[in-house]
Amino acid sequence: MVTKLKIIALIVLLVIGIAGCIGEKRGTPTKPVPTGIASEYKVEYWPLTHDEKAYLMIVVRGDPERYGEIHLLVDGKESSLGGILSEADSESIIDFYMFAVGTYGDINTQIHKVSIVDTCSGKTVHAEEISVTGGLVFVRNVEFEVQESDDIYTIPTITLHVTNKGDTIIRITKAMIWIDWYDVGGRPGESPIAIYHNKKMEISLSLELQPGESRILIKDISLPSMDAGTYDVMLTLYTYQRLIARYDIELVLE
């Protein structure tokens, strides 16, 4: 009788362990990854840039409730958290990888192997080869027109220098500008605290860049009054809802 109870207990523990592996990601039971069925996954990728660096953004889409835990590998290396995605491109993502492929003057166009691996079994359930294709837009420089009156600053226009280092035409449909800064605040008699502020604005664009083409864009932005200080500025470019380029710059008003 004792022996039978031990056997039953071992079986229960084994079942719990397997279920835990399958449901580990969300804490609830999920269906295991359907081994060998590549159509269960939708792998998308596109080139993007951040300052002088070029990347392939690779995403795996699907319903997270249908799968167990997976890992996305590129050339055998596991993806790391972090990346540049628009809100629209962030939907229904199971995993993603922002894979470095070079710099402005040296783009790596070799073929890379993308693999999806079931965490529990260690089996590769999907594999394909990709490379850098399509438009690849670099923001080369950003200039602000600054006007000052009585220590108050306004910025009526912004100038963008952009280049397409890709192999196809690319359309740029909008830009977003974020301006972040801190100032010192707090109640009298208390220790001063840093207070965070930000401004955000959208610029509509309609621009097509041929492969190898560079353009200079001057756009009205009419940023409202700003005090002297140092501001962190992030500019992002989009093809419709897809983020394709980011550029960070420090703006000093003095």
Secondary structure, DSSP 8 states (H G I E B T S, - for coil): -HHHHHHHHHHHHHHHHHHHHHHTTTTS------TT-GGG-EEEEEEEEETTEEEEEEEEES-GGG---EEEEETTEE--S-----TGGGTTEEEEEEEEEEETTEE----EEEEEEETTT--EEEEEEE---S--EEEEEEEE--EEETTEEEEEEEEEEEEE-SSS-EEEEEEEEEEEEEEEE--TTS--EEEEEEEEEEEEEEEEE-TT-EEEEEEEEEEEEEESEEEEEEEEEEETTEEEEEEEEEEEE-
